[in-house]
């Protein structure tokens, strides 16, 4: 495994694509609209109740990495660590900071009105407002 966090996160995102295809028969194509597919996967995962801790941690990692990589590719962002939370990976785009693992946690936890796709589609408006 490389020491470059961006490469490692891309690899985890690629694992997500494979597992979602195998387990759920859904195709993720690295686009913002593919986050709708991932929202559907999250709904299926939650359909039988809260995820056990290990399963939650696995899917949190996969979904956060995929969501972040979509933002990197769609909006020209870059993976970095958050200044205030050492070891927490975020995506920076034109001065805005996106927290893909934070939204993944909220969606997997079943927080009402949270969506990976809405998060991805809202980022351009947030970037535009960032000084």
N, C-alpha and C positions, 0 to 999 in steps of 0.2 A: 504494500500500500504506500502511495506517495505521501509526502509531508505537506503537499499543497492542498489546503482545505477546499478550494474551489474544485479541484479535480476529484477529491474524495466525495464532495457533495454531488457532483455530476454523476459519479458512479452509483451513489445511493439512489439518485433520481432515476437512473437507467434501470436499476433493480425494481423500482416502483412500477415502471412501464411494463416490465416483464411479468411481475406478479399480478398486476391488475388484468393483463391479457389472459394469463393462465387461470387465475382464480375466478374472475368475474366476466371474462369474455368481452372486455371493453378496451378500445384502442385509445391510447394517449399519444398525441402527436406533437407535443411541446408547444401547443398554441394556447392562447388565453381561453378560447372556447372549450378546449379539452378539460379545463377545470370544472366545467359542468359535469363531465363524465366522472371526475374524481369526487365531486359532491355526491353523485349517485352511489358511488362505491362507499363513501362514508355513511350514507343513509343505510345501505345494506349491512355494513359492519355493525351499526348501532341497533338494527332492527330486532335483535334478540336481547337487548338490554346493554348495560354498560360493558365495555371491553375489560377483560382481566388485565392486570397491570403490565405483564410482559407483552401481551398482544397490543395493548394500547401504545406502549413504548415503541414497538416495532413499526406500527402503522404511523405513529406521530413522526418518526424519523423519515420514513419513506415519503409520506405526503408533504411534510415540510420541505424536504429536499426537492421534490418534483415541483411544488408550487414556486419555490424560490428560483429554480432553474428556468421555469417558464417566464418569470419576471425578468431574469437576466437576459434571456434571448429576445423577448418581445419588446423590451424597453431599453436595451443597451445598458443594463445594470451590471453590478459586480458584487460577488460575495465578499463579505468582510465580517469582522467581529464587532460586536457592539461595544462602544467605549465604556459604558457604565456596567456592563455585565460580561466580564471576561469569559470567553469560551462560548458565548451565545452568537450564533451566526445570523446575519441579517443581509438584506440586499440593499445596496445604495444605488439610487437612480437620480441623477441630476440634483443632488443635495437632499433628496428625500430618503428616509429610511423605512424599509418595509420589513415586517416581522413574519415571514412565512411559517415559522415553527409556532409562533403564537396563535396565528389563525388556525393552523392545523389542530392545535390542542383544543381550541374553542369549538371547532366543527366536530371533532371526534367526541368531545364531551357532550354534544347535543345542545349547545347553547342556542337558544332561539334566534332566528334571523341572522345567523352567521353562515357565510358561504365563501368557499374558495374562489368561485367564479366572480362573485360580486367584488371581492377583494382585488382580484386581478384586473377587473374592468374599471375599478375606481382609481387605481394608481395614477393614470395620466392626469386626472383632475387634481390629485394631491401634489403631483410633481409641478403642475402649472402654478399652484398656489405657494409652493416653497420658494422663499426668497433666495 
